[in-house]
Amino acid sequence: MIGLDTNVLIRYLTKDDEAQWQQAQQIIESGQQCLIANIVLCEIVWVLKGKAYQYTKDDIIKTLEAMLSCESFEFENRSAFYQALQRTKQGRADFSDYLIGAIAIQSGASHTTTFDRKLKNEKGFQCLSI
């Protein structure tokens, strides 16, 4: 198994640089398992939402779903990734917030405390007043 950095996955997912896409494709489709860390998932969403790509929420969800179903990919925490993805589909907060919350609950926390108003009334979060 090998770990993949965000930039390799971005090239693979977007094909915005042909030479780098080909290198990323060779690695990812070589049959060797590729580990994707939680922080890489968050970075992918951040990059795809940014000025360079401007993916919509729906585009990002479709991309994450495709990654989740790719046999080449192993995830640091598949269960937390899946839970965060499902909550992102229905919620107002960012994928990274839901991933943080899922990891906290799986690690034994009763909830995640935040100032993020998008998480107000979300199960597993306590939103502090500002």
C-alpha positions as a Python dict, from the first residue, in 0.01 Angstrom:
ca = {
    (1, 'M'): (0, 0, 0),
    (2, 'I'): (109, 355, -70),
    (3, 'G'): (-19, 685, 61),
    (4, 'L'): (-141, 950, -179),
    (5, 'D'): (-98, 1324, -140),
    (6, 'T'): (-377, 1564, -228),
    (7, 'N'): (-199, 1699, -536),
    (8, 'V'): (-177, 1353, -695),
    (9, 'L'): (-548, 1295, -637),
    (10, 'I'): (-642, 1640, -767),
    (11, 'R'): (-451, 1571, -1090),
    (12, 'Y'): (-622, 1232, -1120),
    (13, 'L'): (-970, 1368, -1050),
    (14, 'T'): (-954, 1683, -1263),
    (15, 'K'): (-717, 1591, -1550),
    (16, 'D'): (-609, 1955, -1556),
    (17, 'D'): (-248, 1868, -1639),
    (18, 'E'): (-214, 1586, -1891),
    (19, 'A'): (140, 1479, -1799),
    (20, 'Q'): (70, 1476, -1425),
    (21, 'W'): (-267, 1308, -1481),
    (22, 'Q'): (-95, 1026, -1669),
    (23, 'Q'): (153, 976, -1384),
    (24, 'A'): (-126, 980, -1125),
    (25, 'Q'): (-333, 739, -1335),
    (26, 'Q'): (-45, 493, -1362),
    (27, 'I'): (0, 488, -986),
    (28, 'I'): (-368, 477, -892),
    (29, 'E'): (-464, 219, -1153),
    (30, 'S'): (-156, -1, -1099),
    (31, 'G'): (-345, -244, -876),
    (32, 'Q'): (-161, -132, -564),
    (33, 'Q'): (-386, -8, -282),
    (34, 'C'): (-369, 367, -223),
    (35, 'L'): (-427, 505, 126),
    (36, 'I'): (-613, 833, 154),
    (37, 'A'): (-585, 1009, 489),
    (38, 'N'): (-868, 1209, 642),
    (39, 'I'): (-674, 1533, 601),
    (40, 'V'): (-635, 1457, 228),
    (41, 'L'): (-1012, 1423, 194),
    (42, 'C'): (-1056, 1764, 357),
    (43, 'E'): (-789, 1918, 134),
    (44, 'I'): (-953, 1771, -179),
    (45, 'V'): (-1285, 1934, -89),
    (46, 'W'): (-1112, 2264, -8),
    (47, 'V'): (-918, 2266, -337),
    (48, 'L'): (-1218, 2167, -551),
    (49, 'K'): (-1434, 2439, -390),
    (50, 'G'): (-1166, 2701, -445),
    (51, 'K'): (-1119, 2956, -721),
    (52, 'A'): (-925, 2726, -949),
    (53, 'Y'): (-1199, 2461, -984),
    (54, 'Q'): (-1518, 2609, -833),
    (55, 'Y'): (-1692, 2274, -791),
    (56, 'T'): (-2047, 2292, -658),
    (57, 'K'): (-2159, 2099, -353),
    (58, 'D'): (-2319, 1841, -583),
    (59, 'D'): (-1999, 1807, -788),
    (60, 'I'): (-1798, 1751, -472),
    (61, 'I'): (-2044, 1492, -341),
    (62, 'K'): (-2030, 1302, -670),
    (63, 'T'): (-1650, 1312, -664),
    (64, 'L'): (-1634, 1183, -305),
    (65, 'E'): (-1887, 909, -383),
    (66, 'A'): (-1678, 799, -681),
    (67, 'M'): (-1369, 789, -461),
    (68, 'L'): (-1552, 586, -196),
    (69, 'S'): (-1650, 326, -453),
    (70, 'C'): (-1303, 304, -615),
    (71, 'E'): (-1141, -31, -536),
    (72, 'S'): (-791, 120, -553),
    (73, 'F'): (-855, 343, -253),
    (74, 'E'): (-826, 260, 115),
    (75, 'F'): (-930, 525, 364),
    (76, 'E'): (-793, 616, 704),
    (77, 'N'): (-1145, 581, 839),
    (78, 'R'): (-1397, 461, 579),
    (79, 'S'): (-1686, 466, 827),
    (80, 'A'): (-1626, 828, 933),
    (81, 'F'): (-1578, 927, 567),
    (82, 'Y'): (-1909, 765, 473),
    (83, 'Q'): (-2093, 926, 765),
    (84, 'A'): (-1951, 1269, 683),
    (85, 'L'): (-2045, 1232, 319),
    (86, 'Q'): (-2405, 1137, 405),
    (87, 'R'): (-2439, 1431, 642),
    (88, 'T'): (-2286, 1668, 386),
    (89, 'K'): (-2557, 1569, 138),
    (90, 'Q'): (-2832, 1679, 376),
    (91, 'G'): (-2668, 1939, 598),
    (92, 'R'): (-2551, 2297, 565),
    (93, 'A'): (-2203, 2257, 710),
    (94, 'D'): (-1883, 2162, 532),
    (95, 'F'): (-1766, 1805, 475),
    (96, 'S'): (-1465, 1866, 702),
    (97, 'D'): (-1693, 1965, 992),
    (98, 'Y'): (-1896, 1649, 959),
    (99, 'L'): (-1578, 1440, 933),
    (100, 'I'): (-1445, 1601, 1251),
    (101, 'G'): (-1773, 1521, 1426),
    (102, 'A'): (-1781, 1159, 1304),
    (103, 'I'): (-1424, 1097, 1416),
    (104, 'A'): (-1491, 1255, 1756),
    (105, 'I'): (-1796, 1035, 1819),
    (106, 'Q'): (-1611, 722, 1704),
    (107, 'S'): (-1328, 814, 1940),
    (108, 'G'): (-1563, 831, 2237),
    (109, 'A'): (-1651, 1201, 2255),
    (110, 'S'): (-2007, 1285, 2352),
    (111, 'H'): (-2015, 1570, 2100),
    (112, 'T'): (-1802, 1827, 1918),
    (113, 'T'): (-1814, 2184, 2044),
    (114, 'T'): (-1799, 2457, 1779),
    (115, 'F'): (-1870, 2822, 1703),
    (116, 'D'): (-1987, 2727, 1351),
    (117, 'R'): (-2353, 2831, 1330),
    (118, 'K'): (-2408, 2594, 1038),
    (119, 'L'): (-2384, 2313, 1292),
    (120, 'K'): (-2649, 2453, 1527),
    (121, 'N'): (-2904, 2181, 1607),
    (122, 'E'): (-2694, 1915, 1429),
    (123, 'K'): (-2673, 1583, 1613),
    (124, 'G'): (-2333, 1533, 1775),
    (125, 'F'): (-2246, 1904, 1785),
    (126, 'Q'): (-2282, 2173, 2046),
    (127, 'C'): (-2282, 2522, 1899),
    (128, 'L'): (-2158, 2792, 2134),
    (129, 'S'): (-2325, 3133, 2133),
    (130, 'I'): (-2132, 3414, 1975),
}
